[in-house]
Amino acid sequence: MSDKDRECLGNLFAIGARRTPIQDIEYTLEKISEIALRALSPGVNEPFVAIKCVDYLSLAMAELTNREPPSSRRVDSDGNLRIVVSPVGFEALLHGAFDPVVHYAGSDVNVMQSVIKAIGAIWSQNRNHSHNPVLEAYLAQLEQVIAGRQWEASQQNQLKDALHGIQAAQTPGQDT
């Protein structure tokens, strides 16, 4: 390979010491989730900031539900396969975005309720229904988390009602 070809090839790649939000949606979701976690820390204790972060995560994930997943196969202009990559799937992004918040929400019923509402909002935006099994499983996971925490009875009922309301809304023919 000539020096000129090597230079042209090198110019096709941007390599840096840090991930960027433009090229890496997983990084962006992690950063928003991290802000939520910091807001939930005992020294800060700003649950409304965490709730706003959950809202942003919900908007991003809802947008992703109706996008075609990127192909793992990258081809050149002539259609020749050049590289195969492993794109991050919807399920991994969903867990990466919300699991840390759910884990550290502790006993804050408002933050937990915002996560439940976020999953409902994502589900309602999923027009092609391809992610319904993932979202259904996530709600089931949230139900287990809620059952395993020490909530006041009224709080536990509030969260369970929110969960069941979303589940019923997404299941045709079932009353709420």
N, C-alpha and C positions, 0 to 999 in steps of 0.2 A: 504494500500500500504506500502510495506516495505521501510526502509530507503534507501536500495540499489536501489530499483526500482525508488524511488523518485529522487535519485542522477542521475541515468541513464537518466531519463526523463528530468531532468534539464539540462543535458549536450547536449541535442538535440536543445536547444535554445540559441541564442546569443542575449542578451539584453544589449543595450547600451544607452548612453545619446544622441547619434547623429545618424542621418541617414547615410548610407554608399552608395557610388556610385556602388559598386559591387552588392548589393542586391536591389537597388532601382533606376530604370531607370528614374523615374520621378524626383528624387533628382538630378541626373546628368544633366538632361535637364534644370532644374531650375537654377543650378549653372552656366551653360554656358550662359543661358539667362541673369542671373544677371551680369555676366562679360560684356555682351553687353550693358546692361543698364548703368553700371558704365562708360563704354567708351563713351556713349552718353551724360553723364552729362555735364553741362556747364563748370565745373571746369576742366574736362579732355578733352572733345571734340576730341575724336579719332574715327571718324566714320569707319576707316579702320579696327580697332580692332573689332568693332561691326559687320562689314561685315564678318570678319573671323569667328566670333562666329556663325553668321547665317549659314555660310558654314558648320561648325561642326554640328550644329543642323540639317541641311539638310541631312548630311551623316548618322547621327544616325536615323532619322526618315525614311529615304529611306531603311535602313537596317530592320527596324521594319515592313515595309509594306509587306514583304514576309515571315515573321515568323508567325507561327500559334499562335493565342492568347493563353495564358496559360489557362488551365482548371480551373474553379472555384472550382472543386472538387478534394480534395487531398485524396488519398487512400494509404493504407499500402501495403506491399508486397503480401498480400493475396487478394488484391482488395477490401478490406472493406473500406467504406467511413469513414474518420477520421475527416475531417474538410472541411468547405465550406468557401471560401474567395471571396472577390470582387476585381478582378484584374482591374487595370486601363486600360481603352480602348485607342485605337489609337486616337480617336477624342479628348479626354481629354489631351493626351500627346501633340498633335499638337497645341492645343490652349494654353496649359501651356508653351510650348516652344516659340511660336511666338507672341502671343498676347501682352506680355509686350514690346517686341521690336517694334512692330507696333505702340503701344500706345505712346511710348517715342521717336520714330524716328523723331517726329516733322516735320520739313520741310526738312529733309535730303533725297533728292531724291535718292541718291546712296544706302542708307540703305534700303529704301522702295523697290527699284528695286532688291536688293539682296534677300529680302524676297519673292518677286514675283518669281524670278528665282529659289529660294529654293523650293517653292511649285511645280513649274514645274519639277524640278529634282526629287522630291519625287514621283510625279505622274508618271514620265517616268520609274521609278524603280518598280512601283506597277504592277508586272507581272500578278497577278491573278485578278486585277481590283476590289478587294473587298472594297478598300478604296476610289474609285473614287467619290462616292457621297459626302463624307466628304471633299475631296480635292476640288471638284467643289463648294461646299458651302463656303469653305474658300476663294476661289478666288472671289466669289460673295461678301463676307464680305470685302475683300481688296478693291474691286471696290467701295463699299460704303464709306470706309474710305478715299480713294483717292478723291472721289467726295466731301466729306465733309471738306476737308482741303484747305487752301489757298495756292495754288501752282501758280507759273508762268504758263502761258498757255503752253509754250514749255515743261515744266516739267510734267504737267498734261497729255499732249499728249504722252510723252515718257512713262509714267507709264501705261496709258491706252493701248498703243500699246503693251507693254510687256505683260499685262494681256490678251489682246485679242489674242496675238500670242500663248500663252500657252493654252488658251481655244480652239482655232482653232486646234492646234496640237493634242489635246486630243479628238476632236470630229470628228469621221470618216466622210469623204465625204464633209467636209466644207473647203473652201479655206481660206488661211491666208491673 
